[in-house]
Amino acid sequence: MNNFKALVEWLKQAITDNEQFHLGYADEASEFVRFNHAKVRQAGQVQQASLTLKLINDGRHADLGITLSGEAGLDRQRLADGLQQLRDTLPLLPKDPYLLLNHNAWQSSNEQTRPLPDLARVLEDISQAAEGIDLVGFYAAGPISRGFASSDGAFGWHRANSFNFDFSLFHANGEAVKASYAGHTWNSAEFAARFQQAREQLEFLGRPLHTLAPGQYRAYLAPAALEEIISLITWGGFSAQAIASKGSSLQKLYAGEQSLSPLVTVDEQISGSLSQAFSTEGYPRSDVTLISAGKGEGQLVNSRSAAEYGLSTNGASSDESPSALQMAAGGLAQADILKQLGTGLYISNLWYLNYSDLPAARLTGMTRFATFWVEDGEIKAPVSTMRFDDSVYNLLGSQLEALTAERELLLSASTYSQRNTASNLLPGALVKRLTLTL
């Protein structure tokens, strides 16, 4: 934080009276381990830091990314060079009619310092759990920091520790079970239980495939499968810009023409999450209830949407997608899932999802990995890959029977350029009817 503050103070002195700035900061110190055939194949560490400088002058603005070296003099020079580059660029740009700056000198600081697991302990737990199993996986852990400062005196700082172990267990026949274990604090017993569940599912994959005819089936969607549905919905579903321009898949929900089950409450829960409580546009972020008991409630509003549509911004990201989404838990106990399902599909994962009818919130996609046919509360056989096509208003509305009491924290496994801080905390969902088409 001190290095970032020093650069902020230098920049305040370097700008002219007509200029304003936003300065974003990101760093990480990460451990990465890759596994193949249940053995460590690659291990390493990444330490990096960067700035995003926005220069504003007379309604014009431009951005520049700067990689930091960790050496104070060199980093100041890089920032000075970036400032001059933006000064040369601004006169070439038109004024932005939707530029809405926050001139408040807000302050925000959050440090989640719960200790991360010792890597040796993690490797020992994984090695013991994966004895005799063909495991492929990726482990990432370490502190991630985000910062923001403006020429108006705003300053935000966020630092959080996290780990994410994303793995697959492969059967000799090529079928696989995909699972993950993520969070702030590594618990050996919790990990062992999570792994044992995947291991038990792997054994069923050795049975002959059960082929289903297209039709409607009772189904249980595990949290990872539900996440695929939720992730597609969040592509503009809660966006104020998309809703105002009639392009949201949840348009009918927010218009009051459709509803979801009263069991469904969805929040953007920034507090306590891995996501920072401020936006890259310089606005504080707070918790937002997006869906309350099946009814559309809050929207994610960034500053551009606020300026264009006369709304109040709540610090949403540039794409107005949630980064710390939570769905409220239900009352279905984990131990009772198969019994309550009775006869139908147990779906661990989905993939290749897209809209088949966006205004109707109708989705299509494929089952993936450990999907099983269940009869009388017992898993009988794996199911061959199937395509589904159904509406969110069915799956999370009229056909939703129960949500699980236990929820799973699913962290983004993305490491493109840097580790991602997005997360979903989701239950599993028992639905009375899921439509399979192929």
Secondary structure, 3 states (H helix, E strand, C coil): CHHHHHHHHHHHHHCCCCEEEEEEEEEEEEEEEEEECCEEEEEEEEEEEEEEEEEEECCEEEEEEEECCCCHHHHHHHHHHHHHHHHHHHHHCCCCCCCCCCCCCCEEEEEECCCCCCHHHHHHHHHHHCCCCEEEEEEEEEEEEEEEEECCCCEEEEEEEEEEEEEEEECCCCCEEEEEEEECCCCHHHHHHHHHHHHHHHHHCCCCCECCCCEEEEEEECHHHHHHHHHHHCCCCCEHHHHHCCCCCCHHHHCCCCCCCCCCCEEECCCCCCCCCECCCCCECCCEEEEECCEECCCECCHHHHHHHCCCCCCCCCCCCCCEEEECCCCECHHHHHHHHCCEEEEEEEEEEEEEEHHHCEEEEEEEEEEEEEECCEEEEEECCCEEEEEHHHHHHHCEEEEEEEEEEEECCCCCCCCCCCEEEEEEEEEEEEEECC
